[in-house]
Amino acid sequence: MVELKDVYEENVTLVQSRPLVAAFFGGTSGIGHQTLRALAGAEAEHNGKGLRAYIVGRNAIAADEILAECRSLYPQGQYTFFKIDDLSLIRNVDRVCAEIFEAERKHGQNARIDYLMLSQGGSIFLPRTETKEGIDMTMSLMYYSRMRAIIQLLPLLLKSTLPSKVVSVYAAGMEAKFYPEDLSLRDLKLYSYGQARSHMVYMHTLFMEMLAEKYPDKLSLIHIFPGLVIGPTFYSSEFPLWFRIMFRVINPIFGRFLTVPRQESGARMVNLASSRYLPRSSNSPKSYQEGSVEVDTKGKPGSGVYSLGWKGENNFKPELYEEFDKDEMRKKVWDHTVKAFEVIEAGNMFTG
Ligand SMILES: NC(=O)c1ccc[n+]([C@@H]2O[C@H](COP(=O)([O-])OP(=O)(O)OC[C@H]3O[C@@H](n4cnc5c(N)ncnc54)[C@H](OP(=O)(O)O)[C@@H]3O)[C@@H](O)[C@H]2O)c1
């Protein structure tokens, strides 16, 4: 668990260490917005070295407000919004990544991404709904589109000297049943949101571990469960009426006991860029000081992939991964995911 005072102290060190380039998929609302806000605020308050931020989302009105807010908080920052209609389509992810590349190209040798936050997400109440590319929409938003963004932005991520941090905000630690023979959950008898979530959490871990292995010293990959953070979507028509009413009633009474304050959530998400969460080392992991870094998904400091609870604490359940040959499963999930991307890129529908 990371104490809040350490979060704020380390965030000061972070913004004073170097100019930062950050991209927020899902930055037009909720946790993405709060993280950007916290970062711009820390830069302004502590005489930071500078910030370039890219915000990806659908809602242009919300984006205008967020950009105005950031410019008033920290006018020295550069903020760019990329509007996208639907990130559950891999082709749209590719398009927006190409736009980010184009924008960064202007910075020549300094082109890079230091911090990539993936928090796009929609309703958790949909039945299995296939996109025209052949992936379940929920699974695409919360897994496939996110892994695709990492892959497409890799050349920029690998140029970070932070080294780069990838933060996927979703449901770390919530693995349950796993059906490796039906990773896409095409069998409707198996499909439920809870089951899809379980698959996506396993797949996050296994795909991220593969990436960390491929790019040692360069990339820290974090999957975090953020706690309950109330944002605008909780009251939007994306959620059923009963859910919205429940929150309107519960939040004023129990909110402070059950929820993570938005400002704290933003600061904690920024803190994931600290040196607490190191990339996998190409040298011996023994070079890390005991206790200086969080334990990762290999159960010790140094593998570069982290499954975290909302306070930045390890919530990984290694025993669940002992049910299968982890090396084999890592390869299976990698091959499945990359195959989906190849099929879609070729203009076909993924059926795997
Ligand atoms: N907040 C919580 O308490 C909580 C708890 C556990 C897990 N999570 C998970 O954490 C993630 C972030 O949560 P949050 O509260 O920040 O969510 P949020 O406020 O609903 O924000 C979601 C973001 O994703 C974007 N988005 C949604 N559907 C999209 C689509 N089809 N195409 C492109 N962009 C899309 C939204 O864009 P627009 O607003 O521009 O439409 C918004 O920027 C979600 O995956 C959520 O399931 C949240």
The ligand as an SDF file (V2000), in Angstrom:
LIG
                    3D

 48 52  0  0  0  0  0  0  0  0999 V2000
  -14.8260    4.4560  -11.8510 N   0  0  0  0  0  0  0  0  0  0  0  0
  -14.8790    3.3170  -11.1410 C   0  0  0  0  0  0  0  0  0  0  0  0
  -15.3650    3.2840  -10.0060 O   0  0  0  0  0  0  0  0  0  0  0  0
  -14.3260    2.0660  -11.7200 C   0  0  0  0  0  0  0  0  0  0  0  0
  -14.2090    0.9430  -10.9020 C   0  0  0  0  0  0  0  0  0  0  0  0
  -13.6690   -0.2230  -11.4380 C   0  0  0  0  0  0  0  0  0  0  0  0
  -13.2710   -0.2680  -12.7620 C   0  0  0  0  0  0  0  0  0  0  0  0
  -13.4300    0.8450  -13.5440 N   0  0  0  0  0  0  0  0  0  0  0  0
  -13.0260    0.7470  -14.9490 C   0  0  0  0  0  0  0  0  0  0  0  0
  -12.0220    1.7200  -15.1690 O   0  0  0  0  0  0  0  0  0  0  0  0
  -12.1560    2.2750  -16.4720 C   0  0  0  0  0  0  0  0  0  0  0  0
  -12.2470    3.7830  -16.3450 C   0  0  0  0  0  0  0  0  0  0  0  0
  -13.3560    4.1180  -15.5290 O   0  0  0  0  0  0  0  0  0  0  0  0
  -13.9420    5.5870  -15.5120 P   0  0  0  0  0  0  0  0  0  0  0  0
  -14.8030    5.6880  -14.3120 O   0  0  0  0  0  0  0  0  0  0  0  0
  -12.8890    6.5860  -15.7530 O   0  0  0  0  0  0  0  0  0  0  0  0
  -14.8790    5.5220  -16.8050 O   0  0  0  0  0  0  0  0  0  0  0  0
  -15.6580    6.7050  -17.5330 P   0  0  0  0  0  0  0  0  0  0  0  0
  -15.7550    7.9200  -16.6730 O   0  0  0  0  0  0  0  0  0  0  0  0
  -16.9210    6.1050  -18.0270 O   0  0  0  0  0  0  0  0  0  0  0  0
  -14.7220    7.0700  -18.7630 O   0  0  0  0  0  0  0  0  0  0  0  0
  -14.6100    6.1850  -19.8170 C   0  0  0  0  0  0  0  0  0  0  0  0
  -13.8790    6.8410  -20.9570 C   0  0  0  0  0  0  0  0  0  0  0  0
  -13.9140    5.9180  -22.0390 O   0  0  0  0  0  0  0  0  0  0  0  0
  -14.4260    6.5840  -23.1870 C   0  0  0  0  0  0  0  0  0  0  0  0
  -15.2130    5.6410  -23.9740 N   0  0  0  0  0  0  0  0  0  0  0  0
  -16.2240    4.8560  -23.5640 C   0  0  0  0  0  0  0  0  0  0  0  0
  -16.6920    4.1220  -24.5780 N   0  0  0  0  0  0  0  0  0  0  0  0
  -15.9540    4.4600  -25.6670 C   0  0  0  0  0  0  0  0  0  0  0  0
  -15.9400    4.0700  -27.0170 C   0  0  0  0  0  0  0  0  0  0  0  0
  -16.7850    3.1400  -27.4840 N   0  0  0  0  0  0  0  0  0  0  0  0
  -15.0440    4.6320  -27.8320 N   0  0  0  0  0  0  0  0  0  0  0  0
  -14.1780    5.5800  -27.3830 C   0  0  0  0  0  0  0  0  0  0  0  0
  -14.1190    5.9840  -26.1120 N   0  0  0  0  0  0  0  0  0  0  0  0
  -15.0090    5.4400  -25.2670 C   0  0  0  0  0  0  0  0  0  0  0  0
  -15.2860    7.7070  -22.6690 C   0  0  0  0  0  0  0  0  0  0  0  0
  -15.3590    8.6760  -23.6830 O   0  0  0  0  0  0  0  0  0  0  0  0
  -16.4820    9.8220  -23.7530 P   0  0  0  0  0  0  0  0  0  0  0  0
  -16.7740   10.2340  -22.3320 O   0  0  0  0  0  0  0  0  0  0  0  0
  -15.7850   10.8760  -24.5490 O   0  0  0  0  0  0  0  0  0  0  0  0
  -17.6660    9.2420  -24.4170 O   0  0  0  0  0  0  0  0  0  0  0  0
  -14.4950    8.1450  -21.4520 C   0  0  0  0  0  0  0  0  0  0  0  0
  -13.4770    9.0270  -21.8300 O   0  0  0  0  0  0  0  0  0  0  0  0
  -13.3680    1.6130  -17.0920 C   0  0  0  0  0  0  0  0  0  0  0  0
  -12.9430    0.5360  -17.8830 O   0  0  0  0  0  0  0  0  0  0  0  0
  -14.1460    1.1020  -15.9000 C   0  0  0  0  0  0  0  0  0  0  0  0
  -14.8970   -0.0470  -16.2340 O   0  0  0  0  0  0  0  0  0  0  0  0
  -13.9250    1.9990  -13.0460 C   0  0  0  0  0  0  0  0  0  0  0  0
  1  2  1  0
  2  3  2  0
  2  4  1  0
  4  5  1  0
  4 48  2  0
  5  6  2  0
  6  7  1  0
  7  8  2  0
  8  9  1  0
  8 48  1  0
  9 10  1  0
  9 46  1  0
 10 11  1  0
 11 12  1  0
 11 44  1  0
 12 13  1  0
 13 14  1  0
 14 15  2  0
 14 16  1  0
 14 17  1  0
 17 18  1  0
 18 19  2  0
 18 20  1  0
 18 21  1  0
 21 22  1  0
 22 23  1  0
 23 24  1  0
 23 42  1  0
 24 25  1  0
 25 26  1  0
 25 36  1  0
 26 27  1  0
 26 35  1  0
 27 28  2  0
 28 29  1  0
 29 30  1  0
 29 35  2  0
 30 31  1  0
 30 32  2  0
 32 33  1  0
 33 34  2  0
 34 35  1  0
 36 37  1  0
 36 42  1  0
 37 38  1  0
 38 39  2  0
 38 40  1  0
 38 41  1  0
 42 43  1  0
 44 45  1  0
 44 46  1  0
 46 47  1  0
M  CHG  2   8   1  16  -1
M  END
$$$$
